[in-house]
Amino acid sequence: MTRPAQAQRTPAAAAAVSTVDGVLRRSARRTPARVALRYGTRSWTYAELDDAVSRAAGILRGLGLAPGDRVGAYGHNSDAYLIGFLACSRAGLVHVPVNQNLTGDDLAYIVRQSGSALVLTEPDLAGHLPDGVGTLLLRDADGSLLDRLPAAVPYDGDPPDADDLVQLLYTSGTTALPKGAMMSHRALVHEYVSAVHALHLAETDRPVHALPLYHSAQMHVFLLPYLAVGATNTLLDAPAADRILDLVEAGEADSLFAPPTVWIGLSQHPEFATRELSGLRKAYYGASIMPVPVLERLRARLPGLAFYNCFGQSEIGPLACVLGPDEHEGRMDSCGRPVLFVEAKVVDEDGKDVPDGTPGEVVYRSPQLCDGYWDKPQESEEAFRDGWFRSGDLAVRDGEGYFTVVDRVKDVINSGGVLVASRQVEDALYTHPAVAETAVVGLPDERWIEAVTAVVVRSAEVTEAELLAHARQKLAHFKAPKRIVFVDELPRNASGKILKRELRDRFGD
């Protein structure tokens, strides 16, 4: 986790370094006057954006931050958020994106566990940060990062090494405490190349980016790879259906990535059937399973639209597999085949390959993979075995190399494309005196794909509304249960383990 001494690098080795911020620098030299980013009323050419990143890097280093220091990012979508990330990359700092919906202990844990020396944030969020944490506002206040850029001196120090860490991507597992996947420049740049190749990203595309930039999919599968090819990008605050439809109809957007929940909302929009949307050429979906009926409805309305299913996880950058537009027929439930720099296979509990068509755990080997989990050596050792990363996903592989995910090894609920650890929800419910036992599962839901559902055995009288209100006081809104189901007892196996599969089968209808 230390940065190699720059003095030991030869000129040839330095020239071979490929870093995250270098992706933007190369595009700026190739097409300096082309518009790189539009956000609200602001627009940045590639040359302007690259200059802003250098100036922001100078600001960060001028605050006394040193290579390898962690910098939290707790903000909303904005051009300033992107500049902050790329500035950390250029200055040799480690960026730590934090879900802007987190508060309380969830937020404090990531800031403190990462050892963030500074947090880039915004006026409406800064008050949620734990006491004693240094902050720099990204925008909307005098002295913010954007306000300081014109007078800042561009950073021209030594570039980071390709093997240096550039980001900690926190991902929830089966426990309540998230883990920070350590991503190097080398890993993310490999992933960008995989994304460009598998998703057919081109400089002539007009992508709109509407999901939160703290999420690795929006940042690393789309925005950075699109900057690499030199496209003009439109960044939105949120995936508002009206705004997206307006951009498409005006010819300002022709490609969109969104989880199924957003595509469902678009397909159910009252104007979806009447607006002129033929200009939308590429539709990317991922983060959770797309219901086949919804996909069929979208394809019927827009027959010329090319659909791509993107699958993976944060630890691999996050893109691992893609199902292309010409591969959907007959396999709409598949997540596709591994991308350019990813090798995948299906194994049993002992790590031995299983025959095609047999369920097993998906494991990966790739230069895109993280270097382990920040300050968690035991979890890192458990995740990597014999050079392969254990994904925690159960899948089958067919004879043509296509993977279909059939279950999860880990008890993680994918609610609207956001991972929720069931144990953390259970722990929150257990703080209510009327809860004797509880098991939290994800149940099929048209809007959320998987709705967080708590099955509860009561020790005293309590209503569903009371427990829901209690949970919302303890948890971020996206983690709180959508539904409470009361039962007399929870199903268990002979060893006493709760059988969550039985609960999914029983209440899933």
Secondary structure, 3 states (H helix, E strand, C coil): CCCCCHHHCCHHHHHHCCCHHHHHHHHHHHCCCCEEEEECCEEEEHHHHHHHHHHHHHHHHHCCCCCCCEEEEECCCCHHHHHHHHHHHHCCCEEEECCCCCCHHHHHHHHHHHCCCEEEECHHHHCCCCCCCCEEECCCCCCCHHHHHHHCCCCCCCCCCCCCEEEEEEECCCCCCCEEEEEEHHHHHHHHHHHHHHHCCCCCCCEEECCCCCCHHHHHHHHHHHHHHCCCEEECCCCCHHHHHHHHHCCCCCEEEECHHHHHHHHCCCCCCCCCCCCCCEEEEECCCCCHHHHHHHHHHCCCCEEEEEEECHHHCCEEEEECHHHCCCCCCCCEEECCCCEEEEECCCCCECCCCCCEEEEEECCCCCCCECCCHHHHHHHEECCEEEEEEEEEECCCCCEEEEEECCCEEEECCEEEEHHHHHHHHCCCCCEEEEEEEEEEECCCEEEEEEEEEECCCCCHHHHHHHHHHHCCCCCCCCEEEECCCCCECCCCCECHHHHHHHHCC
